[in-house]
């Protein structure tokens, strides 16, 4: 077995080391964010590994049963399997708690694997649903994102299925603020309409936000009609307990408001 000298980690904790271990001895992490892999890109990675070897080892932790759990590097492991390689270069890290493993896997994949928004949202949801993190606030702190950003990513999962599938399969946009704006529309039909318009026109974020604002503005005519009817109802209230002078002033004021409308 080819071993590279162990090095102290930056935090001053126990040592990690680089080894070659059997691909079959590695179990994939339950916190792996990547849900789908582009087969063409996977083949490109496999060709690169075949030609130049694996440049960046995959991080793993050793379990009590002697097997290893992958922290990140799902595609690199899959490429080795595609090439029928028996061993893979790994960095063996000290055993840590599942929150640290989950956060490490998520952070590395965000940086290296270019997760699409839906994959990222599903991963956030998985970690929260399985109580790996107790709240959005805890999750956001662990991965170095703001609570608002994590919340907006999660909100993407409440969009219509047609939009979710398109973003997931076609990587239509990486801009979570565009999807967040579309999600504010009152019904699925309008959401899909605006989303399709965004796709066809390649509209900017500002244009999408403005489109949404225009669509959710109160209907001016309907709004004024409601006020008019309410004022007329008020005019019918019994004002007998009020002095005649005050009655006339109130009625005059209501008439002026209605006239202005």
Backbone as CSV, one residue per row, in Angstrom:
resi,resn,N_x,N_y,N_z,CA_x,CA_y,CA_z,C_x,C_y,C_z
1,UNK,0.851,-1.195,0.000,0.000,0.000,0.000,0.884,1.241,0.000
2,UNK,0.593,2.150,-0.888,1.385,3.362,-1.001,0.879,4.405,-0.011
3,UNK,1.720,4.762,0.954,1.307,5.743,1.962,2.105,7.023,1.806
4,UNK,1.415,8.129,1.924,2.070,9.425,1.928,2.171,9.878,3.366
5,UNK,3.257,10.526,3.722,3.451,10.929,5.111,2.242,11.652,5.666
6,UNK,1.864,11.288,6.891,0.730,11.928,7.541,1.055,13.377,7.851
7,UNK,0.037,14.211,7.888,0.206,15.627,8.204,-0.801,16.034,9.260
8,UNK,-0.377,16.929,10.115,-1.297,17.475,11.098,-2.323,18.341,10.409
9,UNK,-3.601,18.214,10.806,-4.588,19.090,10.198,-4.482,20.484,10.797
10,UNK,-5.078,21.463,10.114,-4.919,22.864,10.490,-5.473,23.165,11.871
11,UNK,-6.442,22.380,12.300,-7.055,22.656,13.598,-6.242,22.092,14.749
12,UNK,-5.138,21.372,14.428,-4.310,20.812,15.473,-4.857,19.507,16.009
13,UNK,-5.829,18.937,15.312,-6.455,17.699,15.753,-5.636,16.495,15.360
14,UNK,-6.242,15.318,15.401,-5.551,14.090,15.049,-5.151,14.097,13.587
15,UNK,-4.179,13.257,13.242,-3.621,13.287,11.906,-4.552,12.672,10.879
16,UNK,-4.396,13.143,9.633,-5.055,12.519,8.490,-3.956,12.005,7.590
17,UNK,-4.275,11.054,6.714,-3.248,10.505,5.843,-3.843,10.131,4.497
18,UNK,-2.983,10.062,3.492,-3.400,9.667,2.156,-3.027,8.203,1.934
19,UNK,-3.999,7.413,1.507,-3.795,5.985,1.256,-4.414,5.586,-0.069
20,UNK,-4.043,4.395,-0.504,-4.772,3.730,-1.575,-5.580,2.625,-0.927
21,UNK,-6.906,2.651,-1.086,-7.730,1.594,-0.511,-8.679,1.044,-1.566
22,UNK,-9.258,-0.102,-1.274,-10.150,-0.765,-2.221,-11.420,0.050,-2.440
23,UNK,-11.796,0.226,-3.694,-13.039,0.925,-4.026,-14.224,0.233,-3.370
24,UNK,-14.166,-1.101,-3.325,-15.276,-1.882,-2.769,-15.418,-1.721,-1.260
25,UNK,-14.417,-1.120,-0.618,-14.466,-0.950,0.841,-15.084,0.378,1.249
26,UNK,-15.504,1.167,0.250,-16.036,2.500,0.540,-17.554,2.528,0.395
27,UNK,-18.220,3.006,1.417,-19.670,3.209,1.375,-19.935,4.695,1.157
28,UNK,-20.869,4.995,0.275,-21.157,6.399,-0.016,-21.901,7.047,1.150
29,UNK,-21.626,8.313,1.340,-22.213,9.045,2.461,-23.718,9.205,2.296
30,UNK,-24.473,9.010,3.377,-25.919,9.262,3.317,-26.242,10.737,3.153
31,UNK,-25.241,11.593,3.296,-25.437,13.033,3.190,-24.957,13.576,1.850
32,UNK,-24.669,12.670,0.909,-24.164,13.090,-0.395,-25.185,13.973,-1.114
33,UNK,-24.845,15.216,-1.436,-25.803,16.122,-2.067,-26.126,15.777,-3.513
34,UNK,-25.174,15.217,-4.267,-25.413,15.032,-5.694,-26.429,13.915,-5.928
35,UNK,-27.522,14.252,-6.605,-28.586,13.285,-6.867,-28.473,12.686,-8.260
36,UNK,-28.004,13.461,-9.197,-27.871,13.016,-10.576,-26.470,13.335,-11.066
37,UNK,-25.981,12.521,-12.004,-24.675,12.795,-12.584,-24.796,12.833,-14.096
38,UNK,-24.211,13.847,-14.679,-24.144,13.964,-16.124,-23.189,12.891,-16.628
39,UNK,-23.712,11.936,-17.380,-22.901,10.800,-17.807,-21.768,11.201,-18.734
40,UNK,-21.987,12.221,-19.568,-20.917,12.678,-20.465,-19.768,13.276,-19.656
41,UNK,-20.117,14.091,-18.651,-19.074,14.694,-17.821,-18.387,13.643,-16.962
42,UNK,-19.147,12.636,-16.533,-18.560,11.547,-15.755,-17.550,10.780,-16.606
43,UNK,-17.891,10.582,-17.873,-16.975,9.899,-18.783,-15.711,10.733,-18.999
44,UNK,-15.882,12.046,-19.099,-14.719,12.938,-19.243,-13.806,12.823,-18.025
45,UNK,-14.419,12.780,-16.834,-13.632,12.648,-15.613,-12.901,11.309,-15.595
46,UNK,-13.594,10.253,-16.007,-12.984,8.925,-16.043,-11.798,8.909,-17.004
47,UNK,-11.955,9.537,-18.160,-10.865,9.590,-19.140,-9.659,10.337,-18.570
48,UNK,-9.953,11.427,-17.833,-8.881,12.212,-17.230,-8.136,11.403,-16.179
49,UNK,-8.884,10.664,-15.361,-8.266,9.830,-14.324,-7.441,8.714,-14.965
50,UNK,-7.961,8.151,-16.036,-7.234,7.088,-16.744,-5.925,7.610,-17.315
51,UNK,-5.950,8.847,-17.800,-4.783,9.442,-18.443,-3.770,9.975,-17.431
52,UNK,-4.251,10.699,-16.421,-3.347,11.406,-15.506,-3.402,10.930,-14.063
53,UNK,-4.304,9.997,-13.762,-4.466,9.570,-12.385,-5.359,10.524,-11.614
54,UNK,-5.694,10.163,-10.390,-6.552,11.006,-9.549,-5.693,12.060,-8.865
55,UNK,-5.936,13.304,-9.188,-5.128,14.400,-8.637,-5.529,14.701,-7.197
56,UNK,-6.843,14.754,-6.954,-7.344,15.107,-5.624,-7.946,13.878,-4.951
57,UNK,-7.336,13.360,-3.875,-7.898,12.189,-3.185,-9.299,12.479,-2.653
58,UNK,-10.098,11.429,-2.484,-11.427,11.618,-1.901,-11.326,11.484,-0.384
59,UNK,-12.005,12.340,0.368,-11.952,12.260,1.833,-12.900,11.180,2.367
60,UNK,-12.403,10.377,3.283,-13.204,9.311,3.888,-12.923,9.263,5.389
61,UNK,-13.817,8.624,6.115,-13.547,8.315,7.525,-13.640,6.802,7.695
62,UNK,-12.813,6.274,8.580,-12.800,4.828,8.805,-13.793,4.471,9.901
63,UNK,-14.621,3.471,9.608,-15.639,3.041,10.559,-15.100,1.917,11.442
64,UNK,-15.828,1.601,12.515,-15.400,0.557,13.445,-15.352,-0.818,12.797
65,UNK,-16.188,-1.019,11.769,-16.219,-2.323,11.099,-15.112,-2.476,10.059
66,UNK,-14.227,-1.481,9.974,-13.111,-1.569,9.046,-13.398,-1.002,7.669
67,UNK,-14.662,-0.663,7.412,-15.007,-0.062,6.137,-14.836,1.459,6.224
68,UNK,-15.043,2.132,5.085,-14.850,3.570,5.024,-16.130,4.239,4.531
69,UNK,-16.389,5.449,5.037,-17.535,6.236,4.579,-17.021,7.441,3.801
70,UNK,-17.550,7.605,2.597,-17.155,8.715,1.738,-17.754,10.011,2.280
71,UNK,-16.930,11.034,2.440,-17.428,12.329,2.876,-17.827,13.168,1.670
72,UNK,-17.006,13.154,0.638,-17.285,13.889,-0.601,-16.500,13.214,-1.722
73,UNK,-16.811,13.584,-2.974,-16.101,12.977,-4.099,-16.885,11.859,-4.763
74,UNK,-18.205,12.002,-4.756,-19.093,11.003,-5.342,-18.735,10.701,-6.800
75,UNK,-18.474,11.755,-7.578,-18.164,11.574,-9.000,-16.811,10.897,-9.199
76,UNK,-15.840,11.257,-8.359,-14.524,10.631,-8.478,-14.589,9.132,-8.186
77,UNK,-15.396,8.769,-7.187,-15.565,7.347,-6.871,-16.304,6.637,-7.998
78,UNK,-17.345,7.291,-8.525,-18.116,6.696,-9.624,-17.244,6.503,-10.861
79,UNK,-16.333,7.442,-11.126,-15.437,7.329,-12.281,-14.497,6.137,-12.128
80,UNK,-14.035,5.896,-10.904,-13.182,4.725,-10.661,-13.946,3.431,-10.924
81,UNK,-15.200,3.414,-10.514,-16.018,2.227,-10.767,-16.249,2.048,-12.262
82,UNK,-16.444,3.152,-12.983,-16.637,3.094,-14.428,-15.418,2.495,-15.114
83,UNK,-14.225,2.808,-14.574,-12.975,2.299,-15.141,-12.604,0.925,-14.603
84,UNK,-13.443,0.390,-13.706,-13.182,-0.913,-13.069,-11.852,-0.920,-12.317
85,UNK,-11.503,0.248,-11.749,-10.286,0.339,-10.950,-10.544,-0.247,-9.570
86,UNK,-9.592,-1.026,-9.070,-9.795,-1.700,-7.793,-9.517,-0.798,-6.598
87,UNK,-8.605,0.179,-6.771,-8.237,1.030,-5.644,-8.365,2.503,-6.010
88,UNK,-8.518,3.329,-4.976,-8.651,4.762,-5.165,-7.846,5.487,-4.097
89,UNK,-7.280,6.617,-4.461,-6.506,7.421,-3.521,-7.481,8.158,-2.593
90,UNK,-7.267,8.054,-1.302,-8.164,8.682,-0.332,-7.361,9.467,0.697
91,UNK,-8.032,10.397,1.339,-7.507,11.048,2.535,-8.337,10.537,3.698
92,UNK,-7.713,9.793,4.598,-8.424,9.216,5.743,-8.434,10.248,6.869
93,UNK,-9.619,10.671,7.233,-9.780,11.681,8.277,-10.218,11.035,9.575
94,UNK,-9.991,11.748,10.668,-10.436,11.228,11.955,-11.958,11.125,11.987
95,UNK,-12.446,10.165,12.735,-13.883,9.993,12.881,-14.468,11.219,13.571
96,UNK,-15.541,11.732,13.034,-16.161,12.939,13.593,-17.668,12.745,13.647
97,UNK,-18.384,13.722,14.180,-19.836,13.545,14.280,-20.503,13.781,12.926
98,UNK,-21.737,13.323,12.800,-22.408,13.341,11.506,-22.704,14.749,11.008
99,UNK,-22.831,15.699,11.932,-23.067,17.080,11.498,-21.857,17.616,10.752
100,UNK,-20.663,17.311,11.265,-19.452,17.767,10.594,-19.276,17.058,9.252
101,UNK,-19.592,15.760,9.214,-19.484,15.016,7.953,-20.446,15.589,6.930
102,UNK,-21.695,15.832,7.369,-22.705,16.364,6.451,-22.307,17.740,5.937
103,UNK,-21.851,18.602,6.837,-21.443,19.947,6.431,-20.249,19.893,5.494
104,UNK,-19.278,19.028,5.794,-18.097,18.907,4.941,-18.471,18.423,3.550
105,UNK,-19.351,17.428,3.483,-19.781,16.906,2.193,-20.496,17.979,1.381
106,UNK,-21.368,18.709,2.046,-22.145,19.739,1.361,-21.248,20.867,0.868
107,UNK,-20.353,21.331,1.722,-19.466,22.430,1.343,-18.561,22.035,0.184
108,UNK,-17.956,20.848,0.256,-17.054,20.428,-0.824,-17.806,20.282,-2.135
109,UNK,-19.012,19.746,-2.079,-19.774,19.569,-3.315,-20.249,20.895,-3.888
110,UNK,-20.585,21.847,-3.021,-20.962,23.177,-3.501,-19.778,23.797,-4.249
111,UNK,-18.590,23.609,-3.687,-17.405,24.217,-4.276,-16.922,23.476,-5.523
112,UNK,-17.027,22.161,-5.533,-16.417,21.379,-6.597,-17.394,20.854,-7.641
113,UNK,-18.587,20.479,-7.208,-19.458,19.712,-8.095,-20.532,20.523,-8.803
114,UNK,-20.676,21.806,-8.466,-21.628,22.662,-9.171,-23.050,22.127,-9.083
115,UNK,-23.517,21.896,-7.871,-24.881,21.417,-7.662,-25.882,22.401,-8.251
116,UNK,-26.963,21.866,-8.853,-28.017,22.785,-9.288,-28.911,23.103,-8.091
117,UNK,-29.746,24.114,-8.267,-30.535,24.628,-7.141,-31.438,23.574,-6.502
118,UNK,-32.032,22.732,-7.325,-32.960,21.732,-6.782,-32.204,20.665,-6.006
119,UNK,-31.048,20.230,-6.527,-30.225,19.274,-5.787,-29.830,19.860,-4.427
120,UNK,-29.460,21.120,-4.441,-29.058,21.784,-3.205,-30.232,21.888,-2.239
121,UNK,-31.406,22.269,-2.763,-32.599,22.398,-1.920,-32.996,21.048,-1.312
122,UNK,-32.943,19.991,-2.109,-33.289,18.667,-1.604,-32.308,18.200,-0.539
123,UNK,-31.032,18.573,-0.723,-30.049,18.202,0.277,-30.292,18.950,1.582
124,UNK,-30.581,20.251,1.507,-30.921,21.007,2.711,-32.109,20.356,3.422
125,UNK,-33.124,20.041,2.652,-34.337,19.459,3.217,-34.041,18.109,3.875
126,UNK,-33.213,17.296,3.220,-32.854,15.979,3.763,-32.166,16.124,5.120
127,UNK,-31.231,17.058,5.212,-30.498,17.254,6.457,-31.411,17.743,7.575
128,UNK,-32.386,18.585,7.238,-33.319,19.095,8.241,-34.353,18.043,8.631
129,UNK,-34.886,17.328,7.639,-35.905,16.311,7.928,-35.371,15.174,8.787
130,UNK,-34.068,14.872,8.619,-33.468,13.783,9.380,-32.759,14.271,10.648
131,UNK,-33.053,15.529,11.001,-32.559,16.120,12.258,-31.041,16.126,12.370
132,UNK,-30.350,16.116,11.217,-28.898,16.304,11.261,-28.614,17.713,11.762
133,UNK,-29.444,18.659,11.292,-29.416,20.024,11.813,-30.819,20.326,12.315
134,UNK,-30.896,20.963,13.460,-32.194,21.164,14.101,-32.996,22.310,13.494
135,UNK,-32.321,23.213,12.792,-33.005,24.383,12.261,-32.249,24.936,11.059
136,UNK,-32.935,25.815,10.319,-32.293,26.492,9.191,-31.127,27.339,9.698
137,UNK,-31.290,27.937,10.855,-30.227,28.774,11.420,-28.965,27.957,11.685
138,UNK,-29.126,26.772,12.264,-27.967,25.926,12.552,-27.297,25.476,11.262
139,UNK,-28.103,25.063,10.290,-27.568,24.633,9.002,-26.805,25.762,8.323
140,UNK,-27.397,26.944,8.311,-26.766,28.080,7.628,-25.424,28.436,8.265
141,UNK,-25.335,28.353,9.578,-24.073,28.656,10.258,-23.003,27.635,9.908
142,UNK,-23.389,26.354,9.836,-22.424,25.288,9.563,-21.833,25.397,8.164
143,UNK,-22.634,25.846,7.198,-22.140,25.888,5.815,-21.743,27.297,5.378
144,UNK,-21.817,28.242,6.297,-21.358,29.591,5.989,-22.255,30.371,5.057
145,UNK,-23.561,30.097,5.106,-24.536,30.837,4.297,-25.470,31.601,5.223
146,UNK,-26.094,32.646,4.704,-27.063,33.369,5.532,-28.344,32.553,5.655
147,UNK,-29.077,32.790,6.736,-30.344,32.082,6.938,-31.308,32.385,5.803
148,UNK,-31.301,33.643,5.337,-32.199,34.046,4.250,-31.882,33.284,2.967
149,UNK,-30.591,33.113,2.655,-30.194,32.396,1.435,-30.633,30.938,1.486
150,UNK,-30.416,30.296,2.639,-30.826,28.889,2.788,-32.339,28.783,2.661
151,UNK,-33.060,29.721,3.279,-34.524,29.712,3.203,-35.031,29.859,1.786
152,UNK,-34.397,30.729,1.003,-34.814,30.926,-0.387,-34.562,29.681,-1.223
153,UNK,-33.444,29.010,-0.966,-33.159,27.762,-1.688,-34.230,26.716,-1.367
154,UNK,-34.588,26.592,-0.099,-35.607,25.622,0.307,-36.970,25.945,-0.310
155,UNK,-37.271,27.236,-0.436,-38.561,27.644,-1.000,-38.722,27.201,-2.449
156,UNK,-37.605,26.941,-3.121,-37.682,26.484,-4.520,-38.455,25.175,-4.633
157,UNK,-38.472,24.388,-3.557,-39.165,23.095,-3.585,-40.679,23.249,-3.537
158,UNK,-41.167,24.459,-3.259,-42.617,24.693,-3.236,-43.132,25.185,-4.587
159,UNK,-42.233,25.348,-5.552,-42.641,25.752,-6.896,-43.361,24.609,-7.602
160,UNK,-44.105,24.895,-8.671,-44.772,23.820,-9.424,-43.772,22.773,-9.915
161,UNK,-44.226,21.531,-9.997,-43.351,20.427,-10.407,-42.680,20.688,-11.756
162,UNK,-43.402,21.321,-12.670,-42.853,21.570,-14.006,-41.606,22.457,-13.925
163,UNK,-41.630,23.433,-13.035,-40.481,24.327,-12.873,-39.338,23.594,-12.182
164,UNK,-39.670,22.836,-11.142,-38.651,22.084,-10.411,-37.910,21.128,-11.339
165,UNK,-38.659,20.384,-12.141,-38.041,19.411,-13.043,-37.177,20.093,-14.091
166,UNK,-37.619,21.249,-14.578,-36.859,21.950,-15.604,-35.537,22.475,-15.041
167,UNK,-35.585,23.056,-13.852,-34.359,23.566,-13.223,-33.405,22.415,-12.926
168,UNK,-33.965,21.311,-12.446,-33.147,20.152,-12.079,-32.499,19.510,-13.301
169,UNK,-33.280,19.313,-14.352,-32.781,18.576,-15.522,-32.022,19.450,-16.511
170,UNK,-32.463,20.690,-16.644,-31.868,21.564,-17.668,-30.984,22.661,-17.092
171,UNK,-30.914,22.718,-15.751,-30.080,23.739,-15.093,-30.363,25.124,-15.683
172,UNK,-31.650,25.442,-15.795,-32.094,26.669,-16.443,-31.535,27.920,-15.787
173,UNK,-31.471,27.915,-14.465,-30.945,29.080,-13.756,-30.275,28.653,-12.463
174,UNK,-29.268,29.413,-12.059,-28.623,29.218,-10.762,-29.027,30.332,-9.798
175,UNK,-29.838,31.261,-10.295,-30.196,32.444,-9.514,-31.410,32.158,-8.643
176,UNK,-31.179,31.899,-7.366,-32.260,31.546,-6.459,-33.224,32.711,-6.273
177,UNK,-32.750,33.944,-6.458,-33.623,35.102,-6.271,-34.672,35.202,-7.369
178,UNK,-34.360,34.693,-8.548,-35.353,34.658,-9.626,-36.478,33.693,-9.253
179,UNK,-36.106,32.512,-8.777,-37.124,31.524,-8.392,-37.903,32.003,-7.172
180,UNK,-37.217,32.692,-6.266,-37.894,33.227,-5.083,-38.955,34.240,-5.492
181,UNK,-38.641,35.091,-6.479,-39.605,36.090,-6.962,-40.800,35.401,-7.609
182,UNK,-40.537,34.416,-8.463,-41.618,33.696,-9.141,-42.523,32.995,-8.127
183,UNK,-41.926,32.497,-7.053,-42.696,31.798,-6.025,-43.656,32.690,-5.257
184,UNK,-43.544,34.003,-5.409,-44.438,34.930,-4.719,-45.747,35.150,-5.471
185,UNK,-45.825,34.638,-6.694,-47.062,34.785,-7.471,-48.187,33.980,-6.830
186,UNK,-49.435,34.382,-7.023,-50.545,33.797,-6.258,-50.972,32.383,-6.648
187,UNK,-50.599,31.912,-7.834,-51.033,30.571,-8.228,-50.029,29.934,-9.193
188,UNK,-50.143,28.612,-9.358,-49.190,27.859,-10.178,-49.223,28.292,-11.640
189,UNK,-50.415,28.612,-12.138,-50.540,29.000,-13.542,-49.685,30.231,-13.845
190,UNK,-49.772,31.238,-12.953,-48.978,32.449,-13.165,-47.488,32.175,-12.994
191,UNK,-47.140,31.320,-12.047,-45.733,30.975,-11.844,-45.139,30.357,-13.107
192,UNK,-45.856,29.418,-13.688,-45.375,28.744,-14.896,-45.314,29.722,-16.069
193,UNK,-46.307,30.600,-16.153,-46.321,31.602,-17.231,-45.097,32.502,-17.161
194,UNK,-44.807,33.019,-15.977,-43.662,33.915,-15.808,-42.349,33.151,-15.992
195,UNK,-42.297,31.920,-15.502,-41.079,31.116,-15.661,-40.786,30.860,-17.137
196,UNK,-41.819,30.495,-17.891,-41.628,30.248,-19.323,-41.216,31.525,-20.056
197,UNK,-41.810,32.644,-19.650,-41.417,33.943,-20.235,-39.952,34.233,-19.932
198,UNK,-39.542,33.963,-18.698,-38.143,34.170,-18.296,-37.200,33.326,-19.147
199,UNK,-37.579,32.077,-19.381,-36.742,31.188,-20.191,-36.640,31.665,-21.634
200,UNK,-37.784,32.002,-22.196,-37.822,32.376,-23.618,-37.108,33.692,-23.893
201,UNK,-37.245,34.646,-22.969,-36.679,35.979,-23.198,-35.290,36.153,-22.594
202,UNK,-34.891,35.140,-21.774,-33.624,35.269,-21.039,-33.599,36.573,-20.223
203,UNK,-34.717,36.841,-19.595,-34.873,38.065,-18.806,-33.897,38.102,-17.637
204,UNK,-33.523,39.293,-17.239,-32.628,39.474,-16.102,-33.406,39.309,-14.796
205,UNK,-32.671,39.221,-13.693,-33.324,39.123,-12.392,-34.232,40.325,-12.156
206,UNK,-33.724,41.529,-12.453,-34.503,42.754,-12.236,-35.792,42.734,-13.048
207,UNK,-35.724,42.223,-14.276,-36.910,42.171,-15.133,-37.929,41.176,-14.597
208,UNK,-37.447,40.054,-14.085,-38.358,39.066,-13.502,-39.042,39.641,-12.271
209,UNK,-38.262,40.271,-11.404,-38.823,40.860,-10.186,-39.874,41.914,-10.529
210,UNK,-39.595,42.745,-11.525,-40.547,43.787,-11.929,-41.815,43.173,-12.498
211,UNK,-41.665,42.124,-13.305,-42.825,41.422,-13.877,-43.719,40.884,-12.761
212,UNK,-43.101,40.279,-11.769,-43.852,39.712,-10.649,-44.561,40.812,-9.870
213,UNK,-43.857,41.923,-9.616,-44.464,43.040,-8.883,-45.704,43.558,-9.589
214,UNK,-45.626,43.682,-10.905,-46.766,44.177,-11.683,-47.956,43.230,-11.571
215,UNK,-47.658,41.945,-11.528,-48.733,40.949,-11.488,-49.413,40.842,-10.130
216,UNK,-48.686,41.187,-9.076,-49.293,41.034,-7.742,-49.784,42.363,-7.169
217,UNK,-49.709,43.454,-7.961,-50.281,44.719,-7.523,-51.784,44.579,-7.346
218,UNK,-52.363,45.212,-6.341,-53.826,45.169,-6.194,-54.494,45.764,-7.421
219,UNK,-55.589,45.176,-7.819,-56.339,45.713,-8.956,-56.942,47.051,-8.551
220,UNK,-56.494,48.127,-9.215,-56.893,49.487,-8.810,-58.402,49.683,-8.847
221,UNK,-59.021,49.264,-9.928,-60.471,49.459,-10.065,-61.226,48.697,-8.985
222,UNK,-60.808,47.448,-8.771,-61.480,46.616,-7.780,-61.274,47.185,-6.378
223,UNK,-60.058,47.654,-6.125,-59.731,48.232,-4.815,-60.586,49.467,-4.528
224,UNK,-60.691,50.364,-5.522,-61.472,51.582,-5.341,-62.955,51.280,-5.199
225,UNK,-63.418,50.258,-5.911,-64.822,49.868,-5.828,-65.174,49.409,-4.413
226,UNK,-64.256,48.657,-3.821,-64.497,48.175,-2.452,-64.574,49.345,-1.475
227,UNK,-63.665,50.318,-1.650,-63.685,51.499,-0.776,-64.987,52.276,-0.953
228,UNK,-65.398,52.455,-2.203,-66.641,53.189,-2.506,-67.828,52.523,-1.813
229,UNK,-67.915,51.222,-1.939,-69.028,50.498,-1.320,-68.980,50.598,0.201
230,UNK,-67.770,50.539,0.748,-67.634,50.637,2.197,-68.059,52.025,2.694
231,UNK,-67.674,53.065,1.961,-68.052,54.422,2.345,-69.557,54.623,2.267
232,UNK,-70.175,54.069,1.235,-71.634,54.177,1.119,-72.324,53.451,2.266
233,UNK,-71.722,52.352,2.701,-72.275,51.621,3.840,-72.180,52.471,5.101
234,UNK,-71.021,53.128,5.258,-70.828,54.004,6.419,-71.860,55.135,6.423
235,UNK,-72.177,55.642,5.241,-73.136,56.757,5.151,-74.515,56.359,5.664
236,UNK,-74.807,55.051,5.638,-76.119,54.581,6.065,-76.193,54.359,7.575
237,UNK,-75.021,54.496,8.240,-75.015,54.303,9.701,-75.863,55.398,10.378
238,UNK,-76.577,54.999,11.393,-77.426,55.936,12.134,-76.558,56.943,12.896
239,UNK,-76.641,58.191,12.493,-75.856,59.245,13.132,-76.710,60.124,14.049
240,UNK,-77.881,59.590,14.435,-78.828,60.400,15.219,-78.261,60.835,16.566
241,UNK,-77.288,60.092,17.069,-76.724,60.446,18.364,-75.674,61.526,18.268
242,UNK,-75.419,61.970,17.056,-74.396,62.997,16.845,-75.087,64.295,16.471
243,UNK,-74.506,65.386,16.867,-75.118,66.688,16.578,-75.279,66.875,15.077
244,UNK,-76.299,67.658,14.691,-76.554,67.878,13.266,-75.352,68.492,12.563
245,UNK,-74.651,69.365,13.283,-73.484,70.002,12.680,-72.411,68.949,12.343
246,UNK,-72.176,68.060,13.295,-71.179,67.008,13.071,-71.630,66.012,12.012
247,UNK,-72.941,65.738,11.987,-73.475,64.838,10.964,-73.181,65.383,9.573
248,UNK,-73.465,66.667,9.402,-73.237,67.284,8.096,-71.762,67.274,7.711
249,UNK,-70.890,67.490,8.700,-69.452,67.488,8.429,-68.970,66.092,8.011
250,UNK,-69.494,65.077,8.698,-69.113,63.702,8.370,-69.608,63.334,6.973
251,UNK,-70.875,63.661,6.681,-71.450,63.340,5.376,-70.714,64.086,4.258
252,UNK,-70.359,65.326,4.532,-69.638,66.133,3.552,-68.262,65.530,3.275
253,UNK,-67.599,65.080,4.345,-66.271,64.490,4.201,-66.334,63.188,3.391
254,UNK,-67.326,62.368,3.683,-67.484,61.108,2.945,-67.769,61.373,1.472
255,UNK,-68.594,62.389,1.199,-68.912,62.749,-0.204,-67.639,63.169,-0.948
256,UNK,-66.797,63.940,-0.259,-65.567,64.409,-0.895,-64.619,63.233,-1.205
257,UNK,-64.538,62.296,-0.269,-63.688,61.122,-0.503,-64.171,60.326,-1.697
258,UNK,-65.497,60.087,-1.752,-66.071,59.336,-2.853,-65.835,60.069,-4.170
259,UNK,-65.975,61.406,-4.152,-65.743,62.197,-5.370,-64.300,62.069,-5.850
260,UNK,-63.364,62.088,-4.890,-61.956,61.959,-5.261,-61.657,60.598,-5.877
261,UNK,-62.345,59.571,-5.418,-62.148,58.233,-5.973,-62.698,58.130,-7.374
